[in-house]
């Protein structure tokens, strides 16, 4: 119904106020602030007090939403409010889950322990970017920057306080992750002087020895904070750290994991159902992999085939520039075909760059960093230490997942879309975002972009890797799998290197449990939506229209995206010509 669109409708007015309230809360996120170019006056707060404040904000929004009937609101506003419900529920859990799972970016990405790569390390990567772009425009900005450096030390002390508080509650970092946490903190400390060094313009107008003041603040505040964090991970801590992995070993962990599965997949799924999906999908992938191996003369001999690929120089690059050139090959291959499949494209350019060194040990691949105010280009930050030492037959699939038509197309167009409320333009829903990126990598195959059998194999290997997460993430966290059992499953099915298997298995079980489930659940759901639209419209089905329906909505929970797509199908069935 569109009746609520009448001027003066109080429910419409309240609905818009709720959206604005949710947007105000979302703007506290370092992730969103980096994209908006918000000038920093304080650094993020990961204290329990902040978790309580966030929970109260989320609960208040949910309470106000109870008085609204979304069915009476215009479609786009109702869609926005559905997203508000999803995000407010995540915020409402901040205090309840604080000691077992924390969302440092405030966007629904919960991690177990702060001194880990995908939790606190990811947060600090945004903090570093914000400090690097700090605008020095007047003399008193020097004092503001020094205050932020002190704030940085407070943030590291909050890491320590939460780790200590967790230990007091019987929640200790598993030994395998604690070793990585030590290494991460050590690397962050060793690079902190370079990260926090300030170089204001017009240096002659600044306080004498400003650089020295910053350096002294780092030496007296920040580095001691890192020392305290490292002391918290002492030998005594290690002695009491569990050998077991997985959130299920902690009090209340199984219940939290069950909710994290629903949060990250945005569907009403149990861990058992997710694992069954993974096992079934893996059987299909293995059949396809065997067919390609047989096509290339390696029938039934996977090890020999992988060894041949690993030793083939056409699939290797031993320098950063060489890896960049391989990415560029696939970028160039895609560009002539984009207009055939998509009616929209982002204005922002895109490319690749190496991942910060401090994160390379603990991150298998890297991550896509969307355009922001101080950098108009979207970048995939790749792990140079890994990719310069391994075969790159999978890099086509990685390019199409991370850049175009994957993350860059989706996130940049969402950010640029003038028709979306800012809350929609900057919201983060893992199942949609990663599901679209995986759909894009699959679509690239339908577009014929994996020209060689080895590249089609690379796409299947990436599919197997992401599908293995459905099995081992659920297995290690609540279904009784040991770390070694999970790693053996990945050795058999994922085709990752041993170093990648070691870091990835720790990520799922000790860092950000259930997050990795979103990728393949999301892409399967989007493919199912496409099939439903194709079936409903028959000859009137247009792939560009389907992509428009998905991309122009911005990131949504999958059930709400389903609802949106059904509305678009209904419009076409009743004669609406475009989506």
C-alpha positions, 0 to 999 in steps of 0.5 A, a space after each residue: 500500500 502507498 496510502 501512507 505517502 499522503 502529506 501529514 501522515 504521522 506514521 510516515 513522519 515517525 518512520 522517517 525520524 526512526 531512519 534518521 535516528 538509526 543513521 545518527 547511530 551508524 555514523 559513529 562507526 569508524 568504517 562509515 566515518 572513513 567513507 564519509 571523511 569525518 574529521 576525527 575528534 576522538 578515536 573509537 571506544 570499545 569499552 563495556 560502557 560504550 557497548 551499553 550505550 549502543 545496546 540502549 540505542 538499538 533497543 530504543 529504535 526497536 521499541 519505536 519500530 514496534 508501533 509502526 505497521 511497515 505494510 502501510 508505508 511506501 515500498 522504499 521506506 519500508 525496505 529501509 526500515 527493515 534494514 533498520 530492524 536488522 541493524 538495531 538488533 545487532 546493536 542491541 546485543 552489544 552489551 549482552 555479548 560484550 565479553 564473548 563477542 564484540 563489534 568494534 566497527 559498529 556494523 554487525 561484524 562480531 569478533 571474539 578477541 580484540 588483539 586479532 587480525 580481523 577484529 582489533 587489527 581491522 579496526 586499527 587499520 581504519 584508525 590508521 587511515 583516519 589519522 593519516 588523513 588528519 587535516 591540519 588547517 590551523 595552529 590548534 590542530 597540533 593539540 588536537 592531533 596530540 590528543 588523538 595520539 593519547 586517545 590511541 593509547 587509550 584504545 590499546 588499553 581498552 584492548 587489554 582491559 577486555 582481554 583481562 576481563 574475558 580471562 577473569 570470566 574464563 574466556 581466554 584466547 585459544 593458544 594457537 590464536 594467542 601466538 598470532 595475537 602476540 605477533 600482531 601486537 608486536 608488529 603493530 608496536 614496531 610500526 606505530 611511529 611510522 603510522 602516527 607520524 604527522 606531517 602538517 603543511 606549512 611546517 614553519 607555522 607550527 609549534 617548534 619541534 611538533 614532530 618531536 612532541 608527537 614522537 615523545 607522546 608515542 614513546 611515553 603513551 602509545 608504546 607503553 600501552 602496547 607493552 601492557 597489551 603484550 604483558 597481558 599475553 604473558 607465559 602465565 596466560 599461555 599456560 591457561 589458554 585452551 588448546 581447543 578452538 571455537 566459541 562453543 567452549 565458552 559459557 553461553 558460546 553455543 547460543 551466541 554462535 546460533 545467533 551469529 549464524 542468523 546474523 551473518 546469513 540473515 536467514 533462519 538457519 541452524 549450524 547443522 543446516 549450514 554444514 549440510 549445505 556445505 557438504 552437499 555443495 562440495 560434492 558438486 564442486 569436486 565433480 566439476 574439478 575432476 572433469 577439468 583435471 581429466 580435460 587436461 590429462 590428469 584424470 584422478 590425480 589431483 596432487 600431480 595436477 596441482 603440482 603442475 600448476 604450481 610449477 608452471 611459470 605462466 601462473 606465477 609472479 614473484 614481485 608485487 608489480 608482477 602480481 598487480 599485472 596479473 590483476 590488471 589482465 583480468 580487469 582489462 578482460 572484463 571491461 568490454 563486457 560490462 555494458 552488456 550485463 549492467 546498466 549502472 557502473 560506479 564513477 569511482 575508479 578501482 585498482 589493487 595495492 599491497 596489504 599493510 605488512 602488520 596484517 600479512 601474517 594473519 590475513 590469507 588474502 586481504 580485503 576490499 577498501 571502498 572509495 572514501 573522501 580522501 581517496 576516490 579509488 576503490 582498492 583491493 589490498 592483497 597479501 603480497 607475501 602470499 601471492 608472490 610465492 604461489 600459483 595465481 590461477 585463481 586470481 581471475 576469480 579473486 579479481 571478479 569477487 573483489 573488484 568488478 563486477 563484485 565488491 567495487 561495483 556493489 559498494 561504490 554504486 551503493 555509496 554513489 546512489 542519490 536515491 538511497 537514504 544515507 543509512 542505506 548507502 552506508 549500511 553493511 550486510 555481510 550476506 548481501 555484500 559477500 553474496 553479491 561478490 561471489 555471485 559476481 565471480 560465478 557470473 564472470 564464468 557465465 560471461 566467458 571470462 575464465 578463458 582457460 581450463 586452469 582459470 575455470 579450475 581457479 574459480 572452482 578452487 575458490 568456490 571449494 575454499 569458500 564452501 569448505 567454510 560452511 563445513 569447518 566454521 560450524 564444525 569447529 565452533 559448535 559441532 565438535 570438530 577439532 582444529 586439526 580435523 577442520 584443517 584436514 578437511 580443508 587440505 582435502 577440499 580447499 586446495 589452499 596452501 598450508 600457510 593459508 589453511 593455518 590462518 583461515 582455520 584460526 580465523 573461523 574458530 578464534 577470530 570472527 566465527 560465522 562471518 565466513 558463512 555469509 559468502 556461499 549462503 548469500 550467493 546461493 540465495 541471489 542465484 535462487 532469486 534470479 531463477 525465480 525472476 527468470 521463471 516468473 517472467 519467461 521471455 520478458 526476463 532481462 539480466 540487466 533488470 535483475 542486476 538493477 533490482 539487486 544493486 539499486 537496493 543497496 545492501 539488505 538482509 537476504 529475506 528483505 531482498 527476497 521481498 524486494 525482488 518479489 515486488 519487482 517481479 510483480 511490477 513486471 507481471 502487471 506491465 511495468 516496463 523497467 525495474 
